[in-house]
Amino acid sequence: MDIKQLSFGVAAALAALTLSGAASAAVSAKDNMICATTDVVACTDASCLQGDAKAFDLPLFMFIDFKRKLVHGTDENDAEVSSPIKNQETTDNAVILQGFENHRGWTMAIDRKTGELNMSSTGAQVNFIISGNCTQR
């Protein structure tokens, strides 16, 4: 199985990735966010590939719904993909979210001042590192 085939399970988890460029205002975990990926690195035990969200069949835009504790977006076939937020912490510097979906764990940290997103998604066969930006909706 190649990296592209394994990426579908990550799609829901990547929901928090935003509009290119830094967000203009501070972000909080009170209002919903929209996020977009700017870079993805996918690694297996043998190699790593780098590209954008489309290269790995991942949603470009994802939405974080804090009230429903859900990260969601649409895949290339316009099908809704989502992943529940299992843990949420807000520090002075970051909003940190965690969850799991399709036998994969994910963690994302969103810088509260800049909206910069850093995320990892790990599983048995492939690991993803995602960069992006988020802003309040």
N, CA, C and O atoms as a GROMACS GRO file, in nm:
protein
  548
    1MET      N    1   0.085  -0.117   0.000
    1MET     CA    2   0.000   0.000   0.000
    1MET      C    3   0.090   0.124   0.000
    1MET      O    4   0.186   0.130   0.077
    2ASP      N    5   0.060   0.222  -0.086
    2ASP     CA    6   0.146   0.340  -0.092
    2ASP      C    7   0.091   0.453  -0.006
    2ASP      O    8  -0.020   0.445   0.047
    3ILE      N    9   0.170   0.558   0.008
    3ILE     CA   10   0.135   0.671   0.094
    3ILE      C   11   0.003   0.733   0.053
    3ILE      O   12  -0.078   0.768   0.139
    4LYS      N   13  -0.022   0.747  -0.077
    4LYS     CA   14  -0.145   0.811  -0.124
    4LYS      C   15  -0.268   0.731  -0.080
    4LYS      O   16  -0.368   0.789  -0.040
    5GLN      N   17  -0.260   0.599  -0.088
    5GLN     CA   18  -0.373   0.516  -0.048
    5GLN      C   19  -0.400   0.527   0.102
    5GLN      O   20  -0.516   0.519   0.144
    6LEU      N   21  -0.298   0.546   0.182
    6LEU     CA   22  -0.314   0.553   0.326
    6LEU      C   23  -0.362   0.688   0.374
    6LEU      O   24  -0.403   0.701   0.489
    7SER      N   25  -0.358   0.789   0.290
    7SER     CA   26  -0.388   0.924   0.334
    7SER      C   27  -0.535   0.951   0.362
    7SER      O   28  -0.566   1.047   0.433
    8PHE      N   29  -0.626   0.871   0.311
    8PHE     CA   30  -0.768   0.901   0.331
    8PHE      C   31  -0.803   0.905   0.480
    8PHE      O   32  -0.880   0.991   0.522
    9GLY      N   33  -0.749   0.814   0.559
    9GLY     CA   34  -0.779   0.813   0.702
    9GLY      C   35  -0.730   0.937   0.773
    9GLY      O   36  -0.779   0.971   0.880
   10VAL      N   37  -0.634   1.005   0.714
   10VAL     CA   38  -0.580   1.126   0.773
   10VAL      C   39  -0.666   1.246   0.737
   10VAL      O   40  -0.664   1.346   0.808
   11ALA      N   41  -0.741   1.238   0.629
   11ALA     CA   42  -0.813   1.353   0.576
   11ALA      C   43  -0.901   1.420   0.681
   11ALA      O   44  -0.900   1.542   0.694
   12ALA      N   45  -0.975   1.342   0.756
   12ALA     CA   46  -1.062   1.402   0.856
   12ALA      C   47  -0.980   1.470   0.964
   12ALA      O   48  -1.017   1.577   1.014
   13ALA      N   49  -0.871   1.410   1.000
   13ALA     CA   50  -0.790   1.467   1.106
   13ALA      C   51  -0.722   1.596   1.065
   13ALA      O   52  -0.687   1.677   1.151
   14LEU      N   53  -0.704   1.616   0.939
   14LEU     CA   54  -0.635   1.736   0.892
   14LEU      C   55  -0.726   1.856   0.883
   14LEU      O   56  -0.689   1.961   0.832
   15ALA      N   57  -0.843   1.839   0.932
   15ALA     CA   58  -0.942   1.942   0.917
   15ALA      C   59  -0.902   2.080   0.962
   15ALA      O   60  -0.962   2.177   0.916
   16ALA      N   61  -0.809   2.094   1.045
   16ALA     CA   62  -0.776   2.225   1.096
   16ALA      C   63  -0.664   2.297   1.024
   16ALA      O   64  -0.571   2.341   1.090
   17LEU      N   65  -0.668   2.310   0.899
   17LEU     CA   66  -0.554   2.368   0.827
   17LEU      C   67  -0.593   2.490   0.743
   17LEU      O   68  -0.674   2.464   0.654
   18THR      N   69  -0.555   2.614   0.750
   18THR     CA   70  -0.622   2.733   0.695
   18THR      C   71  -0.571   2.804   0.576
   18THR      O   72  -0.485   2.757   0.502
   19LEU      N   73  -0.628   2.918   0.559
   19LEU     CA   74  -0.595   3.011   0.454
   19LEU      C   75  -0.446   3.041   0.455
   19LEU      O   76  -0.388   3.067   0.561
   20SER      N   77  -0.384   3.036   0.338
   20SER     CA   78  -0.241   3.060   0.330
   20SER      C   79  -0.205   3.194   0.391
   20SER      O   80  -0.279   3.291   0.378
   21GLY      N   81  -0.091   3.198   0.457
   21GLY     CA   82  -0.047   3.320   0.523
   21GLY      C   83  -0.094   3.322   0.666
   21GLY      O   84  -0.189   3.253   0.703
   22ALA      N   85  -0.030   3.401   0.745
   22ALA     CA   86  -0.063   3.407   0.887
   22ALA      C   87  -0.196   3.477   0.908
   22ALA      O   88  -0.234   3.568   0.835
   23ALA      N   89  -0.265   3.432   1.010
   23ALA     CA   90  -0.391   3.496   1.044
   23ALA      C   91  -0.362   3.636   1.097
   23ALA      O   92  -0.259   3.660   1.160
   24SER      N   93  -0.454   3.727   1.071
   24SER     CA   94  -0.428   3.866   1.109
   24SER      C   95  -0.461   3.894   1.255
   24SER      O   96  -0.414   3.994   1.310
   25ALA      N   97  -0.542   3.810   1.318
   25ALA     CA   98  -0.580   3.835   1.457
   25ALA      C   99  -0.554   3.710   1.540
   25ALA      O  100  -0.539   3.600   1.487
   26ALA      N  101  -0.548   3.729   1.671
   26ALA     CA  102  -0.528   3.617   1.761
   26ALA      C  103  -0.643   3.519   1.749
   26ALA      O  104  -0.756   3.558   1.720
   27VAL      N  105  -0.614   3.391   1.771
   27VAL     CA  106  -0.717   3.289   1.763
   27VAL      C  107  -0.745   3.235   1.903
   27VAL      O  108  -0.659   3.239   1.991
   28SER      N  109  -0.865   3.185   1.922
   28SER     CA  110  -0.903   3.125   2.048
   28SER      C  111  -0.984   3.000   2.020
   28SER      O  112  -1.020   2.972   1.906
   29ALA      N  113  -1.012   2.925   2.125
   29ALA     CA  114  -1.092   2.804   2.110
   29ALA      C  115  -1.240   2.833   2.138
   29ALA      O  116  -1.316   2.741   2.167
   30LYS      N  117  -1.279   2.960   2.128
   30LYS     CA  118  -1.419   2.996   2.151
   30LYS      C  119  -1.499   3.000   2.023
   30LYS      O  120  -1.615   2.960   2.020
   31ASP      N  121  -1.437   3.050   1.914
   31ASP     CA  122  -1.506   3.061   1.786
   31ASP      C  123  -1.448   2.960   1.688
   31ASP      O  124  -1.329   2.930   1.691
   32ASN      N  125  -1.533   2.909   1.600
   32ASN     CA  126  -1.490   2.811   1.502
   32ASN      C  127  -1.379   2.868   1.415
   32ASN      O  128  -1.366   2.989   1.400
   33MET      N  129  -1.298   2.778   1.357
   33MET     CA  130  -1.186   2.817   1.272
   33MET      C  131  -1.196   2.751   1.135
   33MET      O  132  -1.260   2.647   1.119
   34ILE      N  133  -1.132   2.812   1.039
   34ILE     CA  134  -1.109   2.751   0.909
   34ILE      C  135  -0.958   2.746   0.891
   34ILE      O  136  -0.886   2.839   0.928
   35CYS      N  137  -0.911   2.636   0.834
   35CYS     CA  138  -0.767   2.615   0.818
   35CYS      C  139  -0.737   2.561   0.678
   35CYS      O  140  -0.822   2.500   0.614
   36ALA      N  141  -0.614   2.585   0.633
   36ALA     CA  142  -0.569   2.532   0.504
   36ALA      C  143  -0.425   2.485   0.516
   36ALA      O  144  -0.344   2.548   0.584
   37THR      N  145  -0.395   2.375   0.450
   37THR     CA  146  -0.259   2.325   0.454
   37THR      C  147  -0.172   2.405   0.359
   37THR      O  148  -0.217   2.450   0.254
   38THR      N  149  -0.046   2.422   0.397
   38THR     CA  150   0.051   2.484   0.307
   38THR      C  151   0.158   2.384   0.267
   38THR      O  152   0.222   2.400   0.164
   39ASP      N  153   0.179   2.278   0.349
   39ASP     CA  154   0.282   2.180   0.320
   39ASP      C  155   0.251   2.050   0.394
   39ASP      O  156   0.204   2.051   0.508
   40VAL      N  157   0.277   1.937   0.326
   40VAL     CA  158   0.258   1.805   0.386
   40VAL      C  159   0.383   1.722   0.360
   40VAL      O  160   0.435   1.721   0.248
   41VAL      N  161   0.430   1.653   0.462
   41VAL     CA  162   0.538   1.555   0.449
   41VAL      C  163   0.481   1.422   0.497
   41VAL      O  164   0.427   1.414   0.607
   42ALA      N  165   0.492   1.319   0.413
   42ALA     CA  166   0.443   1.186   0.448
   42ALA      C  167   0.561   1.089   0.445
   42ALA      O  168   0.637   1.084   0.348
   43CYS      N  169   0.576   1.012   0.553
   43CYS     CA  170   0.689   0.920   0.564
   43CYS      C  171   0.642   0.778   0.594
   43CYS      O  172   0.554   0.757   0.677
   44THR      N  173   0.702   0.682   0.527
   44THR     CA  174   0.689   0.541   0.560
   44THR      C  175   0.822   0.500   0.621
   44THR      O  176   0.910   0.584   0.641
   45ASP      N  177   0.838   0.372   0.651
   45ASP     CA  178   0.966   0.329   0.706
   45ASP      C  179   1.078   0.337   0.603
   45ASP      O  180   1.196   0.332   0.639
   46ALA      N  181   1.044   0.350   0.475
   46ALA     CA  182   1.146   0.350   0.370
   46ALA      C  183   1.177   0.487   0.311
   46ALA      O  184   1.289   0.510   0.265
   47SER      N  185   1.080   0.579   0.311
   47SER     CA  186   1.104   0.708   0.245
   47SER      C  187   1.003   0.813   0.289
   47SER      O  188   0.903   0.782   0.354
   48CYS      N  189   1.032   0.938   0.251
   48CYS     CA  190   0.941   1.049   0.277
   48CYS      C  191   0.912   1.122   0.146
   48CYS      O  192   0.998   1.130   0.058
   49LEU      N  193   0.791   1.174   0.134
   49LEU     CA  194   0.750   1.255   0.020
   49LEU      C  195   0.695   1.386   0.074
   49LEU      O  196   0.637   1.391   0.182
   50GLN      N  197   0.714   1.494  -0.003
   50GLN     CA  198   0.665   1.625   0.037
   50GLN      C  199   0.577   1.680  -0.074
   50GLN      O  200   0.605   1.659  -0.192
   51GLY      N  201   0.471   1.749  -0.036
   51GLY     CA  202   0.383   1.809  -0.136
   51GLY      C  203   0.272   1.889  -0.069
   51GLY      O  204   0.278   1.919   0.050
   52ASP      N  205   0.172   1.922  -0.149
   52ASP     CA  206   0.056   1.993  -0.095
   52ASP      C  207  -0.053   1.892  -0.061
   52ASP      O  208  -0.037   1.772  -0.083
   53ALA      N  209  -0.164   1.941  -0.009
   53ALA     CA  210  -0.274   1.852   0.033
   53ALA      C  211  -0.325   1.767  -0.082
   53ALA      O  212  -0.353   1.649  -0.064
   54LYS      N  213  -0.338   1.825  -0.201
   54LYS     CA  214  -0.390   1.750  -0.316
   54LYS      C  215  -0.302   1.630  -0.351
   54LYS      O  216  -0.353   1.527  -0.395
   55ALA      N  217  -0.172   1.644  -0.333
   55ALA     CA  218  -0.080   1.534  -0.366
   55ALA      C  219  -0.108   1.410  -0.283
   55ALA      O  220  -0.072   1.299  -0.324
   56PHE      N  221  -0.172   1.427  -0.167
   56PHE     CA  222  -0.200   1.314  -0.078
   56PHE      C  223  -0.351   1.291  -0.062
   56PHE      O  224  -0.394   1.223   0.031
   57ASP      N  225  -0.431   1.347  -0.152
   57ASP     CA  226  -0.577   1.334  -0.147
   57ASP      C  227  -0.635   1.381  -0.014
   57ASP      O  228  -0.728   1.321   0.039
   58LEU      N  229  -0.580   1.489   0.038
   58LEU     CA  230  -0.628   1.546   0.163
   58LEU      C  231  -0.707   1.673   0.135
   58LEU      O  232  -0.678   1.743   0.038
   59PRO      N  233  -0.806   1.704   0.218
   59PRO     CA  234  -0.879   1.829   0.200
   59PRO      C  235  -0.787   1.950   0.216
   59PRO      O  236  -0.704   1.955   0.307
   60LEU      N  237  -0.801   2.047   0.127
   60LEU     CA  238  -0.722   2.170   0.138
   60LEU      C  239  -0.776   2.257   0.251
   60LEU      O  240  -0.698   2.310   0.330
   61PHE      N  241  -0.906   2.271   0.260
   61PHE     CA  242  -0.968   2.351   0.366
   61PHE      C  243  -1.040   2.262   0.464
   61PHE      O  244  -1.115   2.171   0.426
   62MET      N  245  -1.017   2.288   0.590
   62MET     CA  246  -1.081   2.214   0.697
   62MET      C  247  -1.142   2.312   0.796
   62MET      O  248  -1.102   2.429   0.801
   63PHE      N  249  -1.236   2.266   0.871
   63PHE     CA  250  -1.308   2.349   0.965
   63PHE      C  251  -1.302   2.287   1.104
   63PHE      O  252  -1.318   2.166   1.120
   64ILE      N  253  -1.280   2.371   1.205
   64ILE     CA  254  -1.281   2.325   1.343
   64ILE      C  255  -1.407   2.381   1.408
   64ILE      O  256  -1.425   2.502   1.416
   65ASP      N  257  -1.492   2.292   1.454
   65ASP     CA  258  -1.616   2.328   1.523
   65ASP      C  259  -1.596   2.296   1.672
   65ASP      O  260  -1.607   2.180   1.712
   66PHE      N  261  -1.566   2.398   1.753
   66PHE     CA  262  -1.537   2.377   1.894
   66PHE      C  263  -1.660   2.335   1.973
   66PHE      O  264  -1.649   2.258   2.068
   67LYS      N  265  -1.777   2.384   1.936
   67LYS     CA  266  -1.899   2.348   2.010
   67LYS      C  267  -1.933   2.201   1.991
   67LYS      O  268  -1.972   2.133   2.086
   68ARG      N  269  -1.919   2.152   1.868
   68ARG     CA  270  -1.950   2.011   1.839
   68ARG      C  271  -1.828   1.921   1.861
   68ARG      O  272  -1.840   1.799   1.849
   69LYS      N  273  -1.711   1.980   1.893
   69LYS     CA  274  -1.586   1.906   1.911
   69LYS      C  275  -1.558   1.817   1.789
   69LYS      O  276  -1.547   1.695   1.799
   70LEU      N  277  -1.548   1.885   1.674
   70LEU     CA  278  -1.536   1.813   1.548
   70LEU      C  279  -1.446   1.890   1.451
   70LEU      O  280  -1.455   2.012   1.442
   71VAL      N  281  -1.362   1.817   1.381
   71VAL     CA  282  -1.283   1.871   1.271
   71VAL      C  283  -1.342   1.809   1.144
   71VAL      O  284  -1.358   1.687   1.137
   72HIS      N  285  -1.374   1.892   1.043
   72HIS     CA  286  -1.438   1.836   0.924
   72HIS      C  287  -1.399   1.913   0.799
   72HIS      O  288  -1.351   2.026   0.805
   73GLY      N  289  -1.421   1.848   0.686
   73GLY     CA  290  -1.392   1.905   0.555
   73GLY      C  291  -1.454   1.818   0.448
   73GLY      O  292  -1.536   1.730   0.478
   74THR      N  293  -1.417   1.841   0.324
   74THR     CA  294  -1.465   1.757   0.215
   74THR      C  295  -1.346   1.704   0.136
   74THR      O  296  -1.246   1.774   0.119
   75ASP      N  297  -1.358   1.579   0.089
   75ASP     CA  298  -1.250   1.521   0.010
   75ASP      C  299  -1.268   1.560  -0.137
   75ASP      O  300  -1.356   1.639  -0.170
   76GLU      N  301  -1.183   1.506  -0.226
   76GLU     CA  302  -1.188   1.542  -0.368
   76GLU      C  303  -1.319   1.504  -0.435
   76GLU      O  304  -1.354   1.561  -0.539
   77ASN      N  305  -1.394   1.408  -0.378
   77ASN     CA  306  -1.523   1.367  -0.432
   77ASN      C  307  -1.640   1.441  -0.367
   77ASN      O  308  -1.755   1.401  -0.382
   78ASP      N  309  -1.609   1.549  -0.294
   78ASP     CA  310  -1.708   1.629  -0.222
   78ASP      C  311  -1.781   1.551  -0.113
   78ASP      O  312  -1.890   1.589  -0.072
   79ALA      N  313  -1.720   1.443  -0.066
   79ALA     CA  314  -1.777   1.367   0.046
   79ALA      C  315  -1.729   1.430   0.176
   79ALA      O  316  -1.612   1.467   0.188
   80GLU      N  317  -1.818   1.440   0.272
   80GLU     CA  318  -1.783   1.495   0.404
   80GLU      C  319  -1.692   1.398   0.477
   80GLU      O  320  -1.721   1.278   0.485
   81VAL      N  321  -1.583   1.449   0.531
   81VAL     CA  322  -1.494   1.371   0.617
   81VAL      C  323  -1.483   1.445   0.749
   81VAL      O  324  -1.478   1.568   0.751
   82SER      N  325  -1.479   1.370   0.859
   82SER     CA  326  -1.473   1.436   0.988
   82SER      C  327  -1.401   1.348   1.089
   82SER      O  328  -1.387   1.227   1.070
   83SER      N  329  -1.355   1.412   1.196
   83SER     CA  330  -1.289   1.341   1.305
   83SER      C  331  -1.323   1.414   1.435
   83SER      O  332  -1.309   1.536   1.442
   84PRO      N  333  -1.368   1.341   1.537
   84PRO     CA  334  -1.399   1.405   1.665
   84PRO      C  335  -1.273   1.452   1.738
   84PRO      O  336  -1.169   1.387   1.731
   85ILE      N  337  -1.285   1.563   1.805
   85ILE     CA  338  -1.178   1.613   1.891
   85ILE      C  339  -1.194   1.542   2.026
   85ILE      O  340  -1.296   1.559   2.093
   86LYS      N  341  -1.094   1.464   2.064
   86LYS     CA  342  -1.101   1.388   2.189
   86LYS      C  343  -1.040   1.464   2.307
   86LYS      O  344  -1.080   1.443   2.421
   87ASN      N  345  -0.944   1.552   2.279
   87ASN     CA  346  -0.880   1.630   2.384
   87ASN      C  347  -0.853   1.770   2.333
   87ASN      O  348  -0.815   1.788   2.217
   88GLN      N  349  -0.873   1.868   2.417
   88GLN     CA  350  -0.851   2.008   2.379
   88GLN      C  351  -0.792   2.083   2.496
   88GLN      O  352  -0.844   2.078   2.607
   89GLU      N  353  -0.682   2.154   2.471
   89GLU     CA  354  -0.618   2.236   2.572
   89GLU      C  355  -0.586   2.372   2.510
   89GLU      O  356  -0.547   2.380   2.394
   90THR      N  357  -0.604   2.477   2.588
   90THR     CA  358  -0.566   2.611   2.544
   90THR      C  359  -0.462   2.664   2.641
   90THR      O  360  -0.488   2.672   2.762
   91THR      N  361  -0.346   2.701   2.589
   91THR     CA  362  -0.240   2.760   2.671
   91THR      C  363  -0.228   2.907   2.632
   91THR      O  364  -0.303   2.955   2.546
   92ASP      N  365  -0.138   2.977   2.693
   92ASP     CA  366  -0.114   3.116   2.655
   92ASP      C  367  -0.069   3.127   2.510
   92ASP      O  368  -0.097   3.227   2.444
   93ASN      N  369   0.002   3.025   2.461
   93ASN     CA  370   0.061   3.031   2.327
   93ASN      C  371  -0.012   2.953   2.219
   93ASN      O  372  -0.001   2.987   2.101
   94ALA      N  373  -0.088   2.849   2.255
   94ALA     CA  374  -0.143   2.761   2.151
   94ALA      C  375  -0.277   2.701   2.190
   94ALA      O  376  -0.310   2.689   2.308
   95VAL      N  377  -0.352   2.665   2.088
   95VAL     CA  378  -0.470   2.580   2.102
   95VAL      C  379  -0.423   2.442   2.055
   95VAL      O  380  -0.376   2.427   1.942
   96ILE      N  381  -0.435   2.342   2.141
   96ILE     CA  382  -0.386   2.208   2.110
   96ILE      C  383  -0.505   2.113   2.106
   96ILE      O  384  -0.583   2.105   2.201
   97LEU      N  385  -0.517   2.039   1.995
   97LEU     CA  386  -0.627   1.946   1.975
   97LEU      C  387  -0.569   1.808   1.947
   97LEU      O  388  -0.464   1.795   1.885
   98GLN      N  389  -0.640   1.704   1.994
   98GLN     CA  390  -0.598   1.567   1.969
   98GLN      C  391  -0.718   1.480   1.938
   98GLN      O  392  -0.829   1.506   1.984
   99GLY      N  393  -0.694   1.375   1.860
   99GLY     CA  394  -0.798   1.280   1.829
   99GLY      C  395  -0.741   1.158   1.762
   99GLY      O  396  -0.620   1.143   1.748
  100PHE      N  397  -0.831   1.070   1.720
  100PHE     CA  398  -0.790   0.953   1.644
  100PHE      C  399  -0.903   0.913   1.550
  100PHE      O  400  -1.020   0.935   1.579
  101GLU      N  401  -0.864   0.855   1.438
  101GLU     CA  402  -0.960   0.816   1.335
  101GLU      C  403  -0.892   0.712   1.247
  101GLU      O  404  -0.774   0.727   1.213
  102ASN      N  405  -0.964   0.607   1.209
  102ASN     CA  406  -0.912   0.505   1.117
  102ASN      C  407  -0.777   0.450   1.161
  102ASN      O  408  -0.684   0.441   1.081
  103HIS      N  409  -0.765   0.416   1.288
  103HIS     CA  410  -0.644   0.356   1.345
  103HIS      C  411  -0.524   0.450   1.341
  103HIS      O  412  -0.410   0.404   1.335
  104ARG      N  413  -0.548   0.581   1.343
  104ARG     CA  414  -0.443   0.681   1.340
  104ARG      C  415  -0.467   0.782   1.451
  104ARG      O  416  -0.581   0.820   1.478
  105GLY      N  417  -0.359   0.826   1.515
  105GLY     CA  418  -0.369   0.932   1.613
  105GLY      C  419  -0.321   1.063   1.552
  105GLY      O  420  -0.233   1.063   1.466
  106TRP      N  421  -0.379   1.175   1.595
  106TRP     CA  422  -0.336   1.305   1.544
  106TRP      C  423  -0.332   1.408   1.656
  106TRP      O  424  -0.409   1.403   1.752
  107THR      N  425  -0.240   1.502   1.639
  107THR     CA  426  -0.225   1.614   1.730
  107THR      C  427  -0.200   1.739   1.648
  107THR      O  428  -0.119   1.737   1.556
  108MET      N  429  -0.269   1.847   1.680
  108MET     CA  430  -0.243   1.974   1.611
  108MET      C  431  -0.226   2.084   1.714
  108MET      O  432  -0.292   2.085   1.819
  109ALA      N  433  -0.136   2.176   1.682
  109ALA     CA  434  -0.114   2.293   1.766
  109ALA      C  435  -0.129   2.416   1.678
  109ALA      O  436  -0.065   2.427   1.574
  110ILE      N  437  -0.213   2.508   1.720
  110ILE     CA  438  -0.239   2.632   1.646
  110ILE      C  439  -0.189   2.747   1.731
  110ILE      O  440  -0.237   2.770   1.842
  111ASP      N  441  -0.092   2.820   1.677
  111ASP     CA  442  -0.035   2.935   1.748
  111ASP      C  443  -0.143   3.041   1.767
  111ASP      O  444  -0.206   3.081   1.669
  112ARG      N  445  -0.166   3.085   1.888
  112ARG     CA  446  -0.275   3.179   1.917
  112ARG      C  447  -0.250   3.318   1.862
  112ARG      O  448  -0.345   3.392   1.836
  113LYS      N  449  -0.124   3.357   1.844
  113LYS     CA  450  -0.094   3.492   1.793
  113LYS      C  451  -0.092   3.497   1.642
  113LYS      O  452  -0.139   3.595   1.583
  114THR      N  453  -0.037   3.394   1.577
  114THR     CA  454  -0.018   3.398   1.431
  114THR      C  455  -0.116   3.312   1.353
  114THR      O  456  -0.135   3.334   1.233
  115GLY      N  457  -0.179   3.214   1.418
  115GLY     CA  458  -0.266   3.121   1.347
  115GLY      C  459  -0.190   3.008   1.278
  115GLY      O  460  -0.252   2.926   1.210
  116GLU      N  461  -0.058   3.004   1.294
  116GLU     CA  462   0.021   2.897   1.231
  116GLU      C  463  -0.019   2.761   1.288
  116GLU      O  464  -0.039   2.746   1.409
  117LEU      N  465  -0.030   2.664   1.199
  117LEU     CA  466  -0.071   2.529   1.236
  117LEU      C  467   0.045   2.432   1.216
  117LEU      O  468   0.111   2.435   1.112
  118ASN      N  469   0.069   2.348   1.315
  118ASN     CA  470   0.161   2.236   1.302
  118ASN      C  471   0.087   2.114   1.352
  118ASN      O  472   0.026   2.116   1.458
  119MET      N  473   0.094   2.006   1.271
  119MET     CA  474   0.013   1.888   1.300
  119MET      C  475   0.089   1.762   1.264
  119MET      O  476   0.170   1.761   1.170
  120SER      N  477   0.063   1.656   1.339
  120SER     CA  478   0.116   1.526   1.303
  120SER      C  479   0.003   1.425   1.309
  120SER      O  480  -0.090   1.437   1.390
  121SER      N  481   0.012   1.327   1.222
  121SER     CA  482  -0.082   1.216   1.220
  121SER      C  483   0.000   1.090   1.206
  121SER      O  484   0.076   1.075   1.110
  122THR      N  485  -0.016   0.998   1.300
  122THR     CA  486   0.067   0.879   1.300
  122THR      C  487  -0.017   0.752   1.293
  122THR      O  488  -0.127   0.744   1.348
  123GLY      N  489   0.040   0.655   1.225
  123GLY     CA  490  -0.025   0.525   1.212
  123GLY      C  491   0.080   0.419   1.187
  123GLY      O  492   0.200   0.447   1.188
  124ALA      N  493   0.036   0.297   1.165
  124ALA     CA  494   0.128   0.185   1.151
  124ALA      C  495   0.212   0.192   1.024
  124ALA      O  496   0.327   0.148   1.025
  125GLN      N  497   0.158   0.246   0.915
  125GLN     CA  498   0.229   0.239   0.788
  125GLN      C  499   0.279   0.372   0.734
  125GLN      O  500   0.371   0.374   0.652
  126VAL      N  501   0.222   0.482   0.779
  126VAL     CA  502   0.265   0.612   0.728
  126VAL      C  503   0.241   0.718   0.835
  126VAL      O  504   0.146   0.711   0.912
  127ASN      N  505   0.330   0.817   0.838
  127ASN     CA  506   0.318   0.930   0.930
  127ASN      C  507   0.316   1.059   0.849
  127ASN      O  508   0.387   1.072   0.749
  128PHE      N  509   0.234   1.152   0.892
  128PHE     CA  510   0.221   1.280   0.823
  128PHE      C  511   0.262   1.394   0.915
  128PHE      O  512   0.234   1.391   1.035
  129ILE      N  513   0.329   1.494   0.860
  129ILE     CA  514   0.357   1.620   0.926
  129ILE      C  515   0.296   1.727   0.838
  129ILE      O  516   0.327   1.735   0.720
  130ILE      N  517   0.210   1.809   0.895
  130ILE     CA  518   0.135   1.907   0.818
  130ILE      C  519   0.160   2.047   0.873
  130ILE      O  520   0.159   2.068   0.994
  131SER      N  521   0.181   2.141   0.783
  131SER     CA  522   0.192   2.282   0.820
  131SER      C  523   0.079   2.356   0.753
  131SER      O  524   0.034   2.318   0.645
  132GLY      N  525   0.033   2.463   0.816
  132GLY     CA  526  -0.073   2.542   0.757
  132GLY      C  527  -0.101   2.665   0.841
  132GLY      O  528  -0.021   2.703   0.927
  133ASN      N  529  -0.215   2.726   0.815
  133ASN     CA  530  -0.257   2.844   0.889
  133ASN      C  531  -0.405   2.838   0.915
  133ASN      O  532  -0.481   2.783   0.835
  134CYS      N  533  -0.447   2.895   1.028
  134CYS     CA  534  -0.587   2.897   1.068
  134CYS      C  535  -0.629   3.039   1.102
  134CYS      O  536  -0.547   3.123   1.140
  135THR      N  537  -0.758   3.064   1.089
  135THR     CA  538  -0.817   3.190   1.130
  135THR      C  539  -0.958   3.164   1.180
  135THR      O  540  -1.020   3.064   1.144
  136GLN      N  541  -1.008   3.254   1.263
  136GLN     CA  542  -1.146   3.241   1.314
  136GLN      C  543  -1.243   3.256   1.196
  136GLN      O  544  -1.216   3.332   1.103
  137ARG      N  545  -1.351   3.186   1.202
  137ARG     CA  546  -1.456   3.193   1.099
  137ARG      C  547  -1.548   3.308   1.129
  137ARG      O  548  -1.644   3.332   1.054
   0.00000   0.00000   0.00000
